[in-house]
Amino acid sequence: MKSIKIISSMLYYAVKIIAIGYLFTAVYILINCLFEGPFFEKLENNRFAINFPFTSKHFLLGSEFTPAYVAEMVIGIALYGFFFYLLSGVFNAFKQEKLFTDFGIKKLKHFYIFNLAVYPILVMFWSFKSVEDFPFIAMIVAHLIMGFFIFFMNAIFEQGYKLQNEQDLFI
């Protein structure tokens, strides 16, 4: 069990950093596209680039500089930032001293609700309005599989929590 806690601790911090990076990137894109600041470049054919801060090296390239495209880019990146944030909560549940806790059950529940309901609904709406040609069906199926896996894991956690509490009562 010690190796699980070590690995989940490392993954918790790594995924939390990734989540912050995605969310920061979404905000960075939004600010640069709204204000067309010093890190924003308009390219030919209505394309655009957003540079790394304080450099002229491209960080992100946009296919077209339209409000719909920029909104899709920001929302898509922010959505995955939120996904990684919830995933870090799952890893946080596995690094706790006690495995079966109310805290862990909540983190698992948040993650499976996002993957089984929130993400598929948002992506279906996104697919109708999308400027890009993403594999929306594959994306939804992948998140549904993750959601069902975590749903089953949550059921195991709830049962473990009940048994653990019953055992604590007998001691």
KENU-138628 format. One record per atom (N, C-alpha, C, O, CB): x, y, z. Coordinates in pm, whole numbers, plus 32768, in hexadecimal, padded with zeros to 4 digits. Each point is the difference from the previous one (the first is absolute). Last residue first. Glycine has a CB too. Example, Ala and Ser with C-alpha at 12.3 -4.5 7.8 and 13.67 -1.06 7.14 Angstrom:
<rs>
85057F1F82C4;805280778006;7FB3806D8049;8033806F8011;80437F527F18;7FA77E0380D0;7FA780778000;805A80788000;80687FFE8042;7EDB7F8D803B;
</rs>
This chain:
<rs>
7A3A7F3B86F4;807E8007804A;7FF38050807D;80618010804A;80187FDC7EE5;7E2A7FD87F84;80137F898050;807D80078057;800A7FB68062;7F807FCB7EEF;800381DC7F78;7F9C7FFB8069;80147F87805F;7FE280088077;7F7E806C7EEC;81AF7FC87F17;802480628067;7F9D7FFF8073;8027801A8072;804280737EDF;7F3B7E6B7F36;806E7FC7804A;802C805E8071;80207FD2806E;80297FB37EC2;7E7281127FA5;7FC87F948053;806E7FC28057;7FE97FE38075;7F687FEF7EDC;8133816E7F74;7FB68040806E;7FC27F98805D;7FFD80128079;7FD380B27EF3;810A7EA27F0F;8063803D8059;7FBB80408078;80307FF38071;806880377ECB;7E5B7F2A7F6B;80407F94804D;806480378064;80097FD08072;7FDA7F967ECB;7F5381CF7F9E;7F9C7FC5805B;80407F948058;7FED7FFF807A;7F5E80317EDD;81C180887F59;7FE780658067;7F9C7FCB8066;801380128079;801C80A67EE1;80277E457F27;80727FFE805B;7FEE80618073;80267FE38072;806C7FDC7ED1;7E2F80497F66;7FF57F83804C;80717FF58066;7FE97FD98072;7FA77FB97EC8;807F81DA7FA0;7F8F800E805C;7FEE7F848055;7FE6800A8078;7FAB808F7EE4;81B97F5B7F53;8027805B806D;7F8E80108064;80187FFF8079;8083807A7EEB;7F0D7E957F15;805B7FB38056;802A80558078;80057FCF8071;804E7FAE7EC7;7EB281587F80;7FAB7F9F8047;80547FAB805F;7FD67FE28070;7F8B80187ECC;8183812D7FA9;7FBA80498069;7FA67FA48051;7FF7800C807A;801180C37EFA;80CC7E887F0E;80618011806C;7FC1804A8076;801C7FE08073;80A080237EE4;7E467FD17F23;800E7F7E8042;806180098076;7FE97FC58069;7FE57FC87EBC;800881F47FD7;7F7F7FE58040;80067F7C804C;7FD47FF88073;7FB480897ED9;81E27FF37FA3;800480478081;7F7D7FEF804D;7FFF7FFD807B;80A280AA7F22;7F717E9E7EB5;80687FC18052;80058040808A;80057FBA8065;808080127ECC;7E6180F67F8B;7FC97F838036;80667FB88057;7FDA7FC68066;7F9480277ED1;8122819F7FF5;7F96801C805F;7FC67F82803D;7FEC7FFA8079;7FE280D37F07;81707F147F20;803E802D807D;7F978015806C;80137FD88073;80A680947F0B;7EA27F307EDC;80477F8B8036;804380248085;7FF57FB78062;80327FF27EB3;7F1081B67FFE;7F9B7FA68039;80417F84803D;7FD97FD4806C;7F81807E7EEB;81B780DC7FBD;7FD880378082;7F947FAB8042;7FFD7FF4807A;803E80F17F35;80527EA07EA0;80727FF4805D;7FDA8034808B;80217FC18065;807F80587EDB;7E26801E7F63;800C7F738027;80727FEE8066;7FF07FB88062;7FB780027EBC;802281F28021;7F927FE2805C;800B7F708032;7FF07FE68078;7F7C80C07F11;81C67FE37F30;801A8048807C;7F947FE08068;801F7FE98075;805280CF7F0A;7F5B7EA07ECF;806D7FB98045;801E80428087;801B7FBC8063;80457FFF7EBF;7E69811B7FC6;7FC97F80802F;806A7FB4804F;7FE27FCA806B;7F82802C7ECE;811F81A47FF3;7FA980128074;7FCA7F7C8038;7FFC7FEF807A;7FC780EE7F29;81D97FD17F36;7FBC7F7E8009;7FA47FFC807B;801E7FBE8063;80A67FD17F28;7FB2823F7F5B;80347FA88069;7FB87F797FF9;7F907FF97FCD;80A880CF80C6;800581017E4A;7FCE7F7A7FE4;80407F9F8063;805F7FBA7FDF;7F80807D7F2B;7FA581FD8114;80637F977FE7;7FBC7F7A7FE7;7F897FEE801A;811D808D8075;7E5980F67FE3;8046802F7F8A;80637F957FD4;80197FED7F89;7FCD810580BE;7E447ECD80E9;80917FFD7FF2;803280347F7A;7FC77FE47F97;80397F5D8102;7E3980718045;802F80887FE4;809480067FDB;8036806C7FEB;7F1E7FE580B2;7FC77E167FD7;7FA280417FA4;803280897FD4;7FE1802D7F91;7F657F5980DC;81AA7F7780D8;800B7FC37F7C;7FA480427F9A;802080047F89;801D7F2580E5;7FB681558160;807A80307FC0;80097FCB7F71;802780497FA6;804D7FC2813A;7E387F53803A;7FE4808A7FD6;807580387FB1;7FED80437F9A;7F807FDE812F;80DC7E3D7FEC;7F977FF67F99;7FDA808B7FCE;7FF380167F87;7FB67F1680E1;818480B980FE;80417FDF7F80;7F977FED7F92;801C801F7F8C;80A27F7480F1;7EAD80C1813F;804880747FCB;803D7FE37F77;7FFB80547FA6;80377FF48144;7EFC7E517FF6;7F9E80677FDB;804580797FC3;7FD680317F97;7F927F828121;81AC7EED7FF3;7FB67FDA7F86;7F9B80697FD2;7FF3801A7F89;80297EFA80BD;80D781448156;805380007F87;7FB27FD67F84;800580477F9B;80C07F8780F5;7E5680238118;802880887FD8;804D80007F7D;7FDA80477FA2;802D7FFA814F;7F6F7E0E7FC6;7F94805E7FE1;803280847FC7;7FDE80247F8F;7F9F7F728126;81A37EF07FC8;7F867FBE7FD0;7F9380627FD6;7FAC7FDD7FAD;808B7F6780E9;8177814C801E;80197FAD7F8A;7F827FBE7FC8;7FF97FE67F88;80E87FF280D2;7F0D813A8135;803780507F92;800B7FAD7F81;7FDA802D7F95;80A480608111;7F087E9580E0;7F9180547FD0;802F80567F8B;7FB880107F9E;7FE17FF48149;81A97EF57FF7;7FAA7FB07FA9;7F8780507FCF;7FD27FE87F90;80777F4C80EB;80ED81A580A8;80427FD77F83;7FA27FAF7FA8;7FFB80187F87;80E07FE880F0;7E9580848139;801080767FAA;803A7FD97F79;7FD380317F98;804F805F8134;7FC57E1E807A;7F7B80247FCC;800880797FA4;7FC280017F96;7FD67FA3813B;81ED7FD38015;7FDD7FA07F97;7F7B80247FC0;7FF07FF87F87;80907F5680F2;800581B080F7;805A801A7F8E;7FE27FA27F8C;7FFF802A7F8C;80B280248113;7E637F7280F9;7FD9807E7FBE;8054801A7F84;7FCC80267F98;7FEC80368146;80BD7E368032;7F837FE47FBA;7FD0807D7FB5;7FD27FF67F8F;7FF07F5D811F;81B580D7806B;801F7FB37F88;7F847FE37FAD;800480087F85;80BB7F9380F3;7F06813B812C;804B80577FA5;801C7FB87F7B;7FE980397F95;8080803A8131;7EDF7E9D809F;7F9980537FC2;8041805C7F98;7FC780197F96;7FAC7FDE813D;81957E497F8D;7FD38075804B;7F9280487FB4;7FEE7FEC7F88;80F5802B80E1;80887E387F83;7F6F800D7FF3;7FCE8071805A;7FE67FEB8077;80057F1F7F51;81EA809F8035;7FD57FFA7F74;7F6B801C7FF1;7FD9804F7FA9;80DD7F0D802B;80B98160819C;7F957F9D7FF7;7FCC80037F70;7FE7806C7FCA;7FD97FAD812E;819F80FE7F39;80267F9A8062;7F9B7F8D8000;80267F8B7FFA;804981258094;7FC680697DAA;7FD98019808A;80297F8B805B;80187F907FD1;7F2780FD7FDE;80E27FA27E64;8079801B804E;7FE280198093;805C801B804E;800C80427EE5;7E4D7F517F6D;80527F888012;807D80198054;80417FA1802B;7F6A80107EFC;7F2681B28063;7FB67F9F8052;80557F84801E;7FF67FC6806B;7F34808C7F30;817980F77F3C;8008802F808A;7FB87F9E805D;802D7FEA8070;7FDE81047F3F;7FD67ED17E82;80847FD68033;8013802C8090;80417FBA804E;801C80557ECA;7E1D8080801B;7FFC7F6E8008;80867FCD8037;80027FAA8059;7F5A80497EE4;808381D68066;7FB57FDD8077;7FF57F6A8015;80027FD08071;7F7E81027F73;813E7FD97E92;805E800E806F;7FBB7FE18084;803F7FCD805D;804280E07F22;7E777F5D7F01;80547F888003;806680098071;801D7F9B8041;7FC5804A7EC6;7F14819580A1;7FB17F968040;804F7F7E8009;7FF57FB88064;7F3980B27F44;81A080F77F74;7FED8028808B;7FB17F94804B;80267FDA806F;7FDF811A7F4E;802F7EDE7E74;807A7FDD8049;7FF980288093;80397FBC8056;8047805E7ED5;7E1480607FC2;800C7F6E8003;807B7FD68051;7FF67FAA8057;7F9880487EC8;803A81D68086;7FA47FD58069;80047F67800F;7FFC7FCC806F;7F7180FC7F63;81897FEF7ED2;803B802D807E;7FAB7FD48075;80347FD38066;803080F17F26;7EF77EF47EC6;80637F9C8027;804E802A807B;80307FAA804A;7FE280137EC8;7EB48172804A;7FB97F858023;80627F938029;7FE87FB98062;7F6080847EFE;816181597FF5;7FD1800F808A;7FB77F82802F;800B7FD98074;7FE1811F7F69;809E7F1A7E62;80757FF68058;7FD7800D8093;80347FB88055;805D80A87EF4;7E1B7FD67F75;80397F797FF8;80757FED805D;80097F9B8046;7FAC805A7ECF;7F8B81BB80BD;7FA67FA68048;80387F718000;7FFA7FBC8067;7F4180D57F59;81B080B57F47;8006801F808F;7FAB7F9E8050;802D7FCC8066;7FFA81267F65;7FCB7EEF7E5D;80867FDF8030;800880128098;80337FA98048;802F809C7ED9;7E14803F8003;800D7F6E8000;80877FD58038;80087F9F804B;7F6080567EEF;804E81D7808A;7FAD7FCC806C;800B7F69800A;800B7FC9806D;7F5780F77F75;8174800F7EB5;8047801F807E;7FB07FCB8077;803A7FC7805C;802B81087F3B;7ED47F097EC1;80767FAA800A;804980168084;80287FA08042;7FEE80647EC4;7E7781118098;7FD57F748012;80787FA48013;7FFF7FA98057;7F3580857F1E;811581A38024;7FD07FEA8089;7FD87F6E801A;801B7FCC806C;7F9581217F96;81C87F697E94;7F728024800B;7FD57FE88090;803B7FAF8046;7F9880167EC5;81E67FEE7FC0;7FEA805F806C;7F7080327FF9;7FE5806D7FCD;810F7FD88031;80087DD87F67;7FBA80797FD4;7FE380598078;7FDF7FD1806D;7FBB7FB37ED2;81887F0280E7;7FDC7FF17F72;7FB880797FC9;801280247F8C;7FE07EE88098;818480EA8174;7F707FF77FE9;7FE37FFC7F6C;803D804A7FB2;7F98802F8123;81D87F0E809D;7FD880337F7D;7F6A7FEC7FEF;7FCB7F968021;811A80377F7D;809C805D8213;7F877FC87FC6;7FE580407F79;801680787FED;7F8C7F5B80F9;81FB80827FE5;7FD07FA28065;7F857FB67FCB;7FF67F86800C;8063810E80AD;8165808E7E61;7F737FDD8003;7FE37F928067;80477F9C8009;7FA880A57F07;8197814480FD;7FF07F737FDC;7F6E7FD78014;7FC580198069;812C7FB47FD9;7FF581D8802B;7FB980017F80;7FEF7F717FCC;7FE07FEB7F8B;807D80FB8040;7FBE7FE48249;804E7FCD7F8F;7FB080157F80;7F8C802B8003;80E67F288091;7EEE81038137;807E80497FF3;805D7FC77F94;807980138006;7F72802680EA;7E8D7E857F86;80148084803B;808F80317FEF;80617FB78015;7EEC80158091;7FED7EF17DEA;80287FEF808C;8017808A803A;802B805A7FB8;803F7EC3801B;7E4D80F07E97;808B7FDF8020;80137FE28094;7FAF80268055;809A806B7EEE;7E247F4C7F34;801780368086;80897FCE802A;801C7F887FFF;7EE9807F803F;7FEB80457DCE;805D7FB78057;800580488086;7FF7807A8009;80937F347F31;7E1B80237EE8;8041804A806B;805E7FA5804E;7FF77F857FFB;7F4381148015;7F937FBA7DF2;80337FA78069;80428055806C;801580777FED;800E7ECB7F6C;7F1481467EF0;7FB1800F807A;80287F9C806D;7FAF7FDE8057;7F9680767F1D;81B27FE87EEA;7F867FAF7FF1;7FAD7FFC8080;7FC37F99801F;80B47FDE7F38;8178811C810A;7FB480077F83;7F8A7FA08001;7FFC7FA1804E;80D480A07F3A;7FC780758252;80477FC37F90;7FAC800B7F82;7F8E802F8005;80E97F338097;7FC581978168;7FA57FDD7F93;80557FCD7F8D;8063803D7FDA;7EEF8070806D;81207F5481DB;802780207F75;7F917FD97FA1;7FCD7F908006;8124804F8033;7F8E80808201;7F9F7FD67F9B;8032802B7F76;802D80717FF0;7F157FA080B7;817B8060810A;801F7F747FE4;7FA37FC57F97;80017F877FE7;805480618102;7F8881E07FC7;80857FF17FC4;80247F6E7FDD;805F7FEA7FB5;7FE480DE80CC;7DAE7FAB7F9A;807580398043;80837FDF7FBB;80007FD47F8D;7F82801F8144;7E6F7FE77EF6;80687FFC7F98;808180448033;8034805D7FC3;7F1A7FA57F88;7EFB7FA08198;804780808002;806D800B7F96;803B806A7FEE;7F947FA18103;7F147E6B7F3C;7FA880728019;804880857FEE;7FCB805D7FC3;7FB37F1680DB;81727EF47F3E;7FA580117F8F;7FA380778013;7FDC80437F9F;80307EC88038;8124807E8187;804980287F87;7FA580187F89;8017805D7FB3;80AB7F2280A1;7E7F7FE08142;803580888012;8048802F7F82;7FEC80717FD3;802D7F658123;7F4B7E6C7F0E;7F92805F8003;80318090800A;7FD380577FB6;7F9F7EF980B5;81C97F507FB3;7FC9800B7F78;7F94806C7FFC;800080567FA8;80327EB6802C;8079808A81D1;806780437FB0;7FD080157F70;8014806B7FC7;809E7F2F80CA;7E457F658096;7FF8808E8023;806380517FAB;7FDF806E7FD3;7FDC7F558119;80547E6E7EE0;7F7D80317FD2;7FF28096801C;7FD2804B7FAB;7FCA7ED2807D;81E280088081;8007800E7F6E;7F7D80377FC9;800180567FA8;80A37EED804D;7F70804E81D4;804E80797FE5;8007801A7F6A;7FF480737FD4;80947F6580FD;7EB27E997FB3;7FAA80718023;804780857FE8;7FC4805F7FCF;7FC87F1180DC;816C7F047F0D;7F92800B7FA0;7FA88079801E;7FDE804C7FA5;80247EBB803F;81578099814F;803680287F7E;7F9380117F98;800080637FB5;80D27F268083;7EBB7FC9816B;801D808F800C;803780357F7C;7FDD806E7FD5;80537F778123;7F8C7E4F7F1F;7F7F80478006;801680978006;7FBE804C7FB9;7FDA7EEE80BB;81E47FB27FA8;7FC97FFE7F78;7F7C804D7FFC;7FE8804D7FA4;80867ED4802E;8051809F81D1;805080607FB3;7FCE80077F70;7FF7806C7FC7;80D17F6680CB;7E767EE9807F;7FD78085802F;804C806E7FB5;7FC580667FDC;80077F3A8108;80B07EA47ED1;7F81801E7FBD;7FCB8087802D;7FC380487FB1;800B7EC3803E;81BE805880DF;801680107F6F;7F80802A7FB9;8001805B7FAE;80B47EF8805B;7F35804481C7;8046807F7FE7;801680187F6B;7FF080707FD1;80807F79810D;7EC37E7E7F9D;7FAF806F802F;804380867FE0;7FC180587FC6;7FE57F1680F2;81497F037EF9;7F9C801E7F98;7FA680748029;7FD980517FAB;802D7EBF800F;813280558182;8047803C7F8D;7F9D80267F92;800A806D7FC7;80C27F0A806F;7E827FA8813A;803180858029;804780457F8C;7FE980767FE6;80307F3A8107;7F5D7E937EDA;7F8D805B7FFA;8027808D802D;7FC980627FCE;7F9D7EDC805C;81E47F707FF3;7FDD801A7F73;7F8C80637FF7;8004805C7FAF;804B7EBE8013;802B805A81EC;806F804B7FC3;7FDD80267F71;801080737FD8;80967F1580BA;7E2C7F638058;800080888037;806E80567FC2;7FEA80767FE5;7FB97F3080F1;804C7E947EB8;7F8A80447FCA;7FFC80908030;7FE3805B7FB3;7F9F7ECB8047;81C67FBC80B8;802380287F76;7F8B80497FBE;8016805B7FB0;80877EE1803E;7F23800C81C1;805A80738006;802380327F74;800880787FE8;80557F3280F2;7EA87EC87F78;7FAE80788000;8056807F8000;7FD6806A7FD2;7F777F1780A7;
</rs>
